[in-house]
Amino acid sequence: MAVNLQIPEVEPREQRLGSVISFHGTASECYDKCRDKGLHMRDRSFSQNGGCSSSTAFTTDCSVRDVAVVLHAPIGCAGDFGVQSYNLTLGSAARGLPVHNLWAICTNLSERDTVYGAADKLRDALREAYTRFNPKLIFLHTSCVSGIIGEDIESIAEEVEEELGVIIAPVYCEGFRSKIWSTGFDATAHAIMRKVAKPVAQKSDNIINVFNFQGSHTFNAILGKLGLVPRYLFPFATVEDLENMPDALATTHICETLGTYVSAALEEEYGVPEIKAPTPYGLEWTDRWLREIARVTGREHLVEDVIASEHERIEPQLQELRSFLSGKTVYVLAGDSYVHSIVSCCRSFGMKIAGGTSYHHDQVYDNDYGEVNSLGNMIHITGDVQEYTICNKQPYEFISLLRDAHPDIAILRHNQISTVVNKLGIPSFMISDPNQIIAYDGLIEFGKRVAETIQSGRLVKNIARHTRFPYTEWWLSKNDPFYYERGEANG
Ligand code: SF4
């Protein structure tokens, strides 16, 4: 078991989970190799872009209500303040919450600070955040620079916390510590588990923790059928929600990549069971997820009727969509587990998987239950994927992969990639809110969007005719997307 809340920093995924950023083969080959952590970190000698744990951590915690974030970093690391402010205001308005800009401050570390340290600057920034925003909690984010200069974050946080009387939770998310940007999810979860979550005197009899991004409240309806109430975490949760996480009947999530570290921590520290089932994407996965929730919460007497009536309700639309989508080819690109979830949805409509690319892969999870292994669930419940790759978002690689596969549609989770895919003349559906396609109603919604997107094929073919990629003929005619893969970097 890898969860250790006694130490301030979560161990990066490479070390904890044997995570990798490169593989090509079949999904089952990947799965077989992972069973004894047989994949090794392979770097690339050419990289067009990358991600950062700091940014991922920020996405996860900056929209918790009544919190401020102090980022101890050069100003360039605050490049995502703008987009997160936009998400916060939009998400707050959609939920009928008070709308305000992001409560975040960057210490703007300078070259001089890297020589002499910037402890006073950090103290001042924490005080300023407290005075300006009056938050109930301050997340203190680190960066590459604060890590390299060895700033004593723990001591400063404790000192200012005592002075101001507000919780200060350090989030250790230096970008250089991990090649896997999802380590940032764990950094936030670790900070919250260590500094905010509290033992509770009494367990709830109906609350389920649901870890998600800033998604819509689609879990209300499906969990409500079993008399359960979702507590959405972390975005837009209250500080009290974070404190009370241990009182829940169980923990579930929309994605193993996002939710399994915090689920394991809640199970180990507070005995909150992690739901041992696939996520509710696609017909069969949703059935299994509901049955497991019912088993854990003592609602088994209700669940079969719910499943039967939901199947009956969606059957006409499901059949109509199947008659259009069955046999259509799809390429899926997304974060690790989310690829498997999208494949599950596609196969519920009889679509053919032309290929799948995930941006990294965790060979194990913190609670290494077979039932939450999304790659295993994809293979064993829905079938193998012959063209399966792991690529950390390098456009030059996935352009080659997509040109070879030439699917009827590509389904993705990131809008920048959607733009690149459209330029190849391939229609793309970008899932901006994963909550919208959960369970039975979500599956129908997914099918409708996919069908609409395929029907927009002429538009993207026009776009492709007027697009030139910045790649040389040498690269475009090369039949080896993995040309720049290096040998084993470590492990
Ligand atoms: S990788 Fe380091 S320097 Fe770059 S944004 Fe992330 S924390 Fe800042």
Boltz pocket constraint, residues with backbone or C-beta under 6 A from the ligand:
constraints:
  - pocket:
      binder: B
      contacts: [[A, 51], [A, 52], [A, 53], [A, 54], [A, 55], [A, 73], [A, 76], [A, 77], [A, 142], [A, 143], [A, 144], [A, 145], [A, 173], [A, 174], [A, 175], [A, 176]]
      max_distance: 6.0
